[in-house]
Amino acid sequence: MPEIENQNSVPDTIFISHASNDRGYVKELVNLLTPLNVPNIICSSLHGYHIPNDVDIYEYLAQNLNRKGRVVFLLSKNYYDSAACLNEMGACWILNKNYTTILTPNFEFEEITGAVNPNQMSFKINDEDRLCEFIEDLKSEFNTTGLPTMQFAELVKLTNQKVNQIAYDEGVKEKNATFNIESCRNKNGKLEVALRVINLTRDRIKIASIIFDFKDDAQCTLLLEQKDLDILLHKNENRIFHFELDYGDSNYNFYRSISQDVEIRTYIDAF
């Protein structure tokens, strides 16, 4: 009897296994799942949903997934770089619970490894249709209604917009390209710059903006940004781009230059 009572006291649970660096994505996912009114959502990086300190992960998950439970793996490069995440994956695999594999937008299906089955259907967190289907499956599995279907569809659309923004910001921060100035010369009162850019990734990337920050020995600077470029580079592509920079009011002397710094803002063309 005590074992039956203990089992019945454990609520239905959704456990989201994720990397702490992907907190932005998981926050949007939890906001989407909360209206389902599933009694227990475990998510280590969000206050109120986290795993307590100094507990055995396997024992904690085994207890909380004792009855009806589903594991959600939110996979990313951050996930596979985390020993804690891989431990969670192994613990969930041992428990042999139903699981769903969701990918962050900048992580590709062929990068799936480890205990999860790469042949099992998975989807990206910004795939609206798959996300709606996932919600409907959870409603059926946990015998809950939550919001009406149309309201959930609107919530999914809003979630998708926020997730895409997170993915964009994430992509911009990544070092997707290498670059160097091939030539620089003064011509007709302007500075002509030839800039070589190499795409280091297996994906297409876009160059959003380039900032030129030049300085001479008198500490005079030429600081210019080329905005809204929307330049596309295919995987491993190596190209030279030519720019004419207007000196404007700058007193920068090209012939006495001591530094020529360039900052490129790029992002993976994942959409």
C-alpha angles and dihedrals in degrees: 000000000000090000091051092048091048092050092048090050092061111092126224107273142204112196117196112202109200146138118268089231087063092058092124092059095044092049089058091046093051090048087055095047098044095078088059087075093221102169098233132030116177117199117155101208098051121078111245093024101057132116110255119254121265097015128131105255094212094049093045093050092042090055096044095043091046094114128021109347143150130202120214116199111203099197126199141137087272090055094056091045090058121086089196091056092050089050089053090049091052093047092050091048090054090051089055094216127161110270142187123210116215123178128210112240096256094050120086130221094237089060092067112117138148129054096338116093109249089202094058113100111267134168142197120261091238093056100109097192094049091044091053090048090050091053092050090050091052091049089055096042095050095035093235134132107199114165121000114269095255093051090049089051090055091047090051090051091051091046090051092054092052093045092051090052091051090049091049092051090046092051093049091054094053120094097242099155143033123214145177138181109257096186140352127189142162113244131166093342094309135094113243113205128187109200123190115209125187123195106226096188138081088236136073111263132196126216107223099180144346124213119202114200112180126173134188131206091268089059091248111147139206108205116177134158125205102209136196093014098152091191114172123216121186122220113300090356117159116200141162118224124197123215134182110210119200114220092212110172094340120123091204112144111213092197092058096043117148100176137024111187125180129191120193123194109207136165136189112262093232100146 
